[in-house]
């Protein structure tokens, strides 16, 4: 059975997905990156292989996310694409008529505008934590709630409180103040969901034409309170796809399938890379005034790749071990 692997390596989570015949999802796996992306990729590949039935052959692989270049080098990816492209491709695959993608992850959030299946505009927020999943995680923990219970409580609210959501620090202070005034957990939970959505719409989505169908992707899409808050603010239905948490990996797998169909041969190294000993070394290049910090990754006694240089002196010829000079 021919299949395609997609990996979305982010700062908070690393997501894996295997796409089989007729674009069926054969397996997927999510785990925390925990500041060690190499270990996360190796562990994820090990778990993914256990989920696959005998006879499944990976015919192509793709990577995306903030750590896509590292993931691509490790697995021998056939395509390495940014998150906007991957999420846009996945959304159009799920709903061909989609026109807006709302995506909220652990450390960033983004909006993607599509028209006739093509990405025409996008925006990202990587600065303020008040518009991300980690903000909700922290506040749910402060309230003594699991993130799943947090979303359910928000749906039960009858009189949500208004919480300042433009800054994570102010939002937390305001939430504590509302607790001290005696507001219920339900009303505070819903108020926090509404604050995050206001922050998103006033910053990330500012000036964007949000048209239906609207897809809500990313790990935060599992929070029913956030979904409800988006629908109330936009006065439109917001669709959460089945594999909302791994849409980046889905897009990477779809892109890998497209790439391999053109070049006819995959460079995927196989699941055995989960047993390789990858080493990363950095060096400041003194070749010019830029003083670039060059990164070299090696395994099995070979240089797999170099990057970080502006001129291409190292990255253009990664197989020459000049960094040891």
C-alpha positions as CSV (number, residue, x, y, z in Angstrom):
1,X,0.0,0.0,0.0
2,X,1.5,3.3,-1.1
3,X,1.4,6.1,1.5
4,X,2.8,9.6,2.1
5,X,4.2,11.0,5.3
6,X,3.8,14.6,6.6
7,X,5.5,16.2,9.6
8,X,4.7,19.5,11.2
9,X,7.5,20.5,13.5
10,X,6.5,23.4,15.7
11,X,7.9,24.9,18.9
12,X,5.2,23.4,21.1
13,X,4.0,20.3,19.3
14,X,5.3,18.0,16.6
15,X,2.6,16.3,14.5
16,X,2.8,13.3,12.2
17,X,0.3,12.0,9.6
18,X,0.4,9.2,7.0
19,X,-1.9,9.6,4.0
20,X,-2.9,6.4,2.1
21,X,-4.8,5.6,-1.1
22,X,-7.8,7.8,-1.8
23,X,-6.4,10.4,0.6
24,X,-7.4,8.3,3.6
25,X,-5.6,9.1,6.9
26,X,-3.9,5.8,7.9
27,X,-2.2,7.1,11.0
28,X,-1.4,10.3,12.9
29,X,0.4,11.1,16.1
30,X,1.0,14.3,18.1
31,X,3.5,14.9,20.9
32,X,5.1,17.8,22.7
33,X,8.4,19.1,21.2
34,X,9.6,20.1,24.7
35,X,12.5,22.1,23.2
36,X,14.1,19.0,21.7
37,X,12.9,18.6,18.1
38,X,15.4,15.9,17.2
39,X,14.1,13.6,20.0
40,X,10.5,14.5,19.1
41,X,10.9,13.5,15.5
42,X,12.6,10.2,16.4
43,X,10.0,9.4,19.0
44,X,7.1,10.3,16.7
45,X,8.4,8.2,13.9
46,X,8.8,5.2,16.2
47,X,5.1,5.6,17.4
48,X,3.8,6.2,13.9
49,X,5.5,3.0,12.5
50,X,3.7,1.0,15.2
51,X,0.3,2.3,14.0
52,X,0.9,1.3,10.4
53,X,-0.3,-2.0,9.1
54,X,2.3,-4.4,7.5
55,X,2.8,-3.6,3.8
56,X,2.4,0.2,4.0
57,X,5.2,1.8,2.0
58,X,6.1,5.4,2.4
59,X,6.5,6.7,-1.1
60,X,7.1,10.3,-0.2
61,X,7.6,12.7,2.7
62,X,7.1,16.4,3.4
63,X,7.8,18.7,6.3
64,X,6.4,22.0,7.5
65,X,6.3,24.2,10.6
66,X,8.9,26.4,12.2
67,X,11.4,23.5,12.3
68,X,10.6,22.2,8.8
69,X,14.2,22.5,7.6
70,X,15.5,20.4,10.4
71,X,12.7,17.8,10.0
72,X,13.3,17.8,6.3
73,X,17.0,17.0,6.6
74,X,16.4,14.3,9.2
75,X,13.8,12.3,7.2
76,X,15.0,13.1,3.7
77,X,11.8,15.1,2.8
78,X,10.8,15.5,-0.8
79,X,9.3,18.8,-0.1
80,X,9.8,21.4,2.6
81,X,7.0,24.1,2.7
82,X,6.0,26.9,5.1
83,X,2.9,26.6,7.3
84,X,0.7,28.9,5.3
85,X,1.1,26.7,2.2
86,X,0.6,23.5,4.1
87,X,-2.5,24.6,6.0
88,X,-4.0,26.2,2.9
89,X,-3.5,23.0,0.9
90,X,-5.0,20.9,3.7
91,X,-8.0,23.2,4.1
92,X,-8.8,23.1,0.4
93,X,-8.4,19.3,0.4
94,X,-11.0,19.0,3.2
95,X,-13.4,21.6,1.8
96,X,-12.6,22.7,-1.8
97,X,-14.8,25.8,-1.5
98,X,-13.1,27.1,1.7
99,X,-12.4,30.8,1.7
100,X,-11.1,31.5,5.2
101,X,-8.9,29.5,7.5
102,X,-8.6,30.4,11.2
103,X,-5.6,28.6,12.8
104,X,-4.5,28.9,16.4
105,X,-1.6,26.9,17.7
106,X,0.4,26.8,20.9
107,X,2.7,29.7,20.2
108,X,1.3,31.5,17.2
109,X,-1.9,32.1,15.3
110,X,-2.6,32.8,11.7
111,X,-5.4,33.6,9.2
112,X,-5.3,32.3,5.6
113,X,-7.5,33.8,2.9
114,X,-8.3,31.5,-0.1
115,X,-10.2,32.3,-3.2
116,X,-10.9,29.5,-5.8
117,X,-8.6,27.1,-3.9
118,X,-5.6,29.5,-4.0
119,X,-4.0,31.3,-1.1
120,X,-4.4,35.1,-1.8
121,X,-3.6,36.6,1.6
122,X,-2.5,35.7,5.1
123,X,-1.4,37.1,8.4
124,X,0.4,35.7,11.4
125,X,0.8,36.7,15.0
126,X,4.0,35.5,16.7
127,X,4.3,38.3,19.3
128,X,1.4,38.4,21.7
129,X,0.7,35.3,23.7
130,X,-2.9,36.4,24.4
131,X,-3.9,35.1,21.0
132,X,-2.5,31.6,21.3
133,X,-3.2,28.2,22.8
134,X,-0.5,28.5,25.5
135,X,-2.5,31.5,26.9
136,X,-5.6,29.3,27.4
137,X,-3.5,26.5,28.8
138,X,-2.0,28.8,31.5
139,X,-5.4,30.3,32.4
140,X,-7.1,26.9,32.6
141,X,-4.3,25.7,34.9
142,X,-4.7,28.8,37.1
143,X,-8.4,28.0,37.4
144,X,-7.6,24.4,38.3
145,X,-9.3,23.1,35.1
146,X,-8.2,20.8,32.4
147,X,-8.3,22.5,29.0
148,X,-11.1,20.1,27.9
149,X,-13.2,21.0,30.9
150,X,-12.4,24.7,30.4
151,X,-14.1,24.6,26.9
152,X,-17.2,22.7,28.2
153,X,-17.6,25.2,31.1
154,X,-17.6,28.1,28.6
155,X,-20.6,26.6,26.8
156,X,-22.6,26.5,30.1
157,X,-22.1,30.2,30.8
158,X,-25.3,32.4,31.0
159,X,-23.6,35.8,31.7
160,X,-20.0,35.9,30.5
161,X,-17.8,38.5,32.0
162,X,-15.7,40.9,29.8
163,X,-12.0,40.3,30.2
164,X,-9.3,42.5,28.8
165,X,-7.7,40.4,26.1
166,X,-5.2,42.7,24.3
167,X,-2.3,41.5,26.5
168,X,-1.7,38.2,28.2
169,X,-0.5,40.0,31.4
170,X,-3.5,42.3,31.6
171,X,-5.9,39.4,30.8
172,X,-4.5,37.4,33.7
173,X,-4.8,40.2,36.1
174,X,-8.4,41.0,35.0
175,X,-9.3,37.3,35.3
176,X,-8.0,37.2,38.9
177,X,-10.0,40.4,39.7
178,X,-13.2,38.8,38.3
179,X,-12.6,35.7,40.5
180,X,-12.2,37.9,43.5
181,X,-15.5,39.6,42.7
182,X,-17.2,36.2,42.9
183,X,-18.0,35.5,39.2
184,X,-18.6,31.9,38.3
185,X,-16.1,29.6,36.6
186,X,-18.5,29.2,33.7
187,X,-18.7,33.0,33.1
188,X,-15.0,33.5,33.5
189,X,-14.2,30.7,31.1
190,X,-16.5,32.1,28.4
191,X,-15.1,35.6,29.0
192,X,-11.6,34.3,28.4
193,X,-12.7,32.6,25.1
194,X,-14.3,35.8,23.9
195,X,-11.2,37.8,24.9
196,X,-9.0,35.5,22.8
197,X,-11.3,35.7,19.8
198,X,-11.4,39.5,20.1
199,X,-7.7,39.7,20.2
200,X,-7.4,37.4,17.1
201,X,-10.0,39.3,15.1
202,X,-8.6,42.8,16.1
203,X,-5.0,41.9,15.4
204,X,-4.4,38.8,13.2
205,X,-7.6,39.2,11.1
206,X,-7.6,43.0,11.0
207,X,-8.5,44.2,7.5
208,X,-9.2,40.7,6.2
209,X,-12.4,39.8,4.4
210,X,-13.7,36.8,6.2
211,X,-16.0,34.8,4.0
212,X,-17.6,31.4,4.4
213,X,-16.9,28.5,4.3
214,X,-14.7,29.1,7.4
215,X,-12.4,26.4,8.7
216,X,-11.0,26.5,12.3
217,X,-7.7,24.5,12.5
218,X,-5.0,23.9,15.1
219,X,-5.0,22.4,18.5
220,X,-7.2,25.1,19.9
221,X,-10.0,24.2,17.5
222,X,-10.8,21.3,20.0
223,X,-12.0,23.9,22.5
224,X,-15.7,24.2,21.9
225,X,-15.8,27.5,23.8
226,X,-13.5,29.2,21.3
227,X,-15.5,27.8,18.4
228,X,-18.7,29.2,19.9
229,X,-17.0,32.6,20.5
230,X,-15.9,32.8,16.8
231,X,-19.4,31.9,15.6
232,X,-20.9,34.6,17.8
233,X,-18.3,37.3,16.7
234,X,-18.5,36.5,13.0
235,X,-22.2,35.5,13.0
236,X,-21.3,32.7,10.7
237,X,-20.8,28.9,11.0
238,X,-17.2,27.9,11.8
239,X,-16.3,24.3,10.7
240,X,-13.8,22.3,12.6
241,X,-12.3,19.5,10.4
242,X,-11.9,16.0,11.7
243,X,-8.1,16.2,11.7
244,X,-7.9,19.8,12.9
245,X,-4.9,19.3,15.1
246,X,-2.7,17.8,12.4
247,X,-3.8,19.9,9.3
248,X,-0.2,21.1,8.8
249,X,1.1,17.5,8.6
250,X,-1.8,16.7,6.3
251,X,-0.8,19.5,4.0
252,X,2.8,18.4,4.0
253,X,1.8,14.8,3.1
254,X,-0.4,16.1,0.2
255,X,2.5,18.3,-1.0
256,X,4.8,15.3,-0.8
257,X,2.4,13.3,-3.0
258,X,2.4,16.0,-5.6
259,X,6.2,16.4,-5.6
260,X,6.9,12.6,-5.9
261,X,4.3,12.3,-8.8
262,X,6.6,14.7,-10.7
263,X,10.0,13.5,-9.8
264,X,9.0,9.8,-9.7
265,X,11.5,9.0,-6.9
266,X,11.5,9.8,-3.2
267,X,14.4,10.8,-1.0
268,X,12.7,9.6,2.2
269,X,15.3,7.9,4.4
270,X,12.9,5.5,6.1
271,X,11.7,4.9,9.6
272,X,15.2,3.7,10.6
273,X,16.3,7.3,11.1
274,X,14.6,7.1,14.5
275,X,17.7,5.1,15.5
276,X,20.2,7.4,14.0
277,X,22.4,9.6,16.2
278,X,22.0,13.1,14.9
279,X,24.5,15.8,16.0
280,X,24.1,19.5,15.5
281,X,27.0,21.9,15.7
282,X,27.2,25.7,15.2
283,X,30.1,27.9,14.0
284,X,30.4,31.6,13.4
285,X,31.7,32.1,9.9
286,X,34.3,34.9,9.6
287,X,34.3,35.0,5.9
288,X,32.8,38.5,5.8
289,X,31.3,41.1,8.2
290,X,28.0,39.3,8.4
291,X,29.6,36.8,10.8
292,X,26.7,34.3,10.2
293,X,26.0,31.6,12.7
294,X,26.2,28.4,10.6
295,X,24.5,25.2,11.7
296,X,25.7,21.8,10.6
297,X,23.8,18.6,11.2
298,X,25.6,15.2,10.8
299,X,24.6,11.6,11.2
300,X,26.4,8.3,10.4
301,X,29.7,10.2,9.9
302,X,28.2,12.4,7.1
303,X,27.2,16.0,6.9
304,X,23.5,16.0,6.0
305,X,23.1,19.8,5.7
306,X,24.3,23.2,6.6
307,X,22.3,26.4,6.9
308,X,22.2,29.8,8.5
309,X,24.6,31.5,6.0
310,X,23.4,34.5,3.9
311,X,25.7,34.0,1.0
312,X,25.3,30.2,0.5
313,X,29.0,29.5,1.1
314,X,28.1,26.6,3.4
315,X,24.6,25.6,2.5
316,X,25.3,25.4,-1.2
317,X,27.8,22.6,-0.6
318,X,26.8,20.8,2.5
319,X,28.8,17.6,1.8
320,X,32.1,19.4,2.0
321,X,33.2,19.3,5.6
322,X,34.6,22.9,5.7
323,X,33.2,23.6,9.2
324,X,35.8,21.4,10.6
325,X,38.5,23.7,9.3
